[in-house]
Amino acid sequence: MQPLNLAVSAQWLAVMLCLVAPGSAAAGGAPGVVGLCVACHAEDGAGVGNMIVPVIAGMPSVHIEEALYAYKDGARDCILLPLMCDTAEDLEDEQIADLAEYYGAMPRLSLDEPYSPAMAAAGKDIHEALCDQCHVPPNDPEVADALGPPLQGQRSVYLRYALHAYLDGSRINLLPSMEEKIELLDDDDVEALVNYYISY
């Protein structure tokens, strides 16, 4: 008999408790389905345990909604974390809106990841040349109206995964302009961008 993995069991318990009463209100005004997200994204929206989990705290609600619908509708695959697609598939429109508003209102905490200043400087140049028209910092007054989510302050492992997924075609580009600019990047550019974004 295999030993019980308490960490995994705790995550699944949180998910199952929320599935019992998905419409109920959680303590502190949190949406009743927030436990579905806490298991991976943690109470502060910064992610816990699995380093591939993105930071969603402080992301404008419109971008969180867009991502959830992309997972729900199958426009975005859950290659490494199938649970994300399974969870989003069962969410109703109101639940998606509530979750997006809840996490969007949270502060984005610094992850204090180590980075290379030289690579961050190179990444800043690439960002300004290719990315800054759609991806602005989380504290920019126009962040909610930007076409893309803020990438500054995001987790490095997730950034590498997402950028390489766009490069190899395993993640669909929702905008033609994104596809055109991604094709201009190579592995060194990705690493430079990652260092810039985590230096924020």
N, C-alpha and C positions, 0 to 999 in steps of 0.2 A: 504494500500500500504506500502510495506517494505521500510525503509530508504535506500538510496544508500550507499553502502560500498565503499568509495573512494579508499582505499588501494587496494582492490580486483579489482576495475574497472581500476585502473592505471596499474596493472600487466597485465590484459587482453588487455588493449589498446596497451601496448608495444608489446605483442605477435602478435596482429592483424596487427599492422603497419609493422612488419617484414614479415608477411605472404603475404602482398601485393606485395612486391618486394624482395624475398628472396635472389636474386643474386646480389643485389646492394651493393656497398661499403659504409660502415658506416664511420663517421667522425673519423679522427685520425688513419686511416688504419685498423680499426677493421673490421672483416668480416661482410657482410651484414645481416647475421642471428644472430648476437650477441645479439640483443634485445630479442630473444627467451630465452636466458640464463640470461640476466641481470634482468629480472623480478623476478627471484628467487635467482640467485647467486650474484647479485649486480654488480656494475661497477668494483669492486676490486676483484671479484671472491671469496669473503669470505662468501657470503650468506647474506640474509637480511630477517627479518620478521620471517620466519618459521625456528625454530632451528634444524629441521631435515635435512635441506639442507647442504650438505657437502662443505667444502672448496675445490675449484678446482684450485685456483691461485697457481702457482709454482709447480703444479703436472706435471711430465714429459708428453709431448704430447702423447707418445705411450700409456700411461696408460689412458689418457682421451679418446683417440680413442677407446681403448679396452672397456672401460665402455660404451661409446655411442653405439658401435656395439652390446654390450650385451643387452642394452635396446632396440635397434632397432630390433634385431633378436629374442627377447623374451627369451634369456638365463637368463636375470635378470628381475624379476618382479618389478613393481612400486606399491607396496602394499599401502604405505601411500601417495605417490605423483603420481597419475596416469598421471598427465600432463607431467612428465618426459618421459614416454614411448610414449605418444602421440606426443610429440615434436621430439624425436629421430627417430620415425618411418618415418617421412617425410623428414629427412635430406638425402642429397645426399653425396656420398663419398668425394667429394671435399669440401663440407661444413663442414663435420666432421673433415677433416684434417685441415682446416682453423681455426675452433674453438679450436681444440686441441693445435695448435701452438700458438694461441693468448693467451689463458689462461695459457699455460705452460710457457710462457715467463714472466708472471707477478711475482712479488715478493710475497712470502707467509708471510703475516703479522701475528704477534702474537695476539691471541685472549685473552690472559691474563685471562684464566679461573682459578678459584680457584681449588686447588687439595690438596690431603693429601700426604705429603712427605713420610710417612711410606708406604702407598699403592703404591705410585709411585716407591719406591725402590723395593717392591715386584713385581710390574709389569715389572720393568726393568729386573729382573731375569727371569721372564716368557718369556719376549720378546727375551732375549738372548738365552734361551733354545729352543724355538719353532719357533720364527718368524724372527729373524734377517738375516737369509740366503736369504729371499725373500723381506723383507720390511726394507729398509735402510732409514736414515734421508734424508730430502729434500735437504740438502747441501752436501750430500755424492757425490764424483766425479763419482761413479758408479750407481747413482740413476736411470738414464735412461735405464740402462741395467738390472736392478733388475726385477725379475719376478712379484713382486707385487708393488703397489703404496706406497709412503711414508705415514706412519700413524702419525708420530710425527707432532704436530701442528694442527691436525684435530679437528673438533668440537666434544665435548663429547657426546652430544645427538645422533649425527649421528653414532659415534663409537659404542655406546651401541646398537643402532638399528641394525646396520650391523652385529655386532658380534652375537647378539641373533638371527638374521635372519639366519645366517649360522648354529647356534646351533640347531634351531628348524626345519631346512630344508626348510624354505620358500625362502631362497636364495641359488641358486645352486653353489656348489664349482666347479670352472672351472679346478682346478688341483687336482689330487688324493692326493698329499702331503698336500694340504690345508685341505682337508676333514679329513685326519688322525689326523692332529694336532688340529683342532677345536674340535674333539671328546674328546680330553684330557682336555678341559677346563670346569670349572663349573662357576656358577654365581659370586663367589668371585674372580676367576681368571679374568673374564671379567672386573670387576670393578677395579681390580689392573692394568690391561693393559690400561684401559681408563685413569686412573690417571697418569700413566707413559707417555702416548702419549700426554696428554694435558699439562704436565709439561715442555715440550720441549720449 
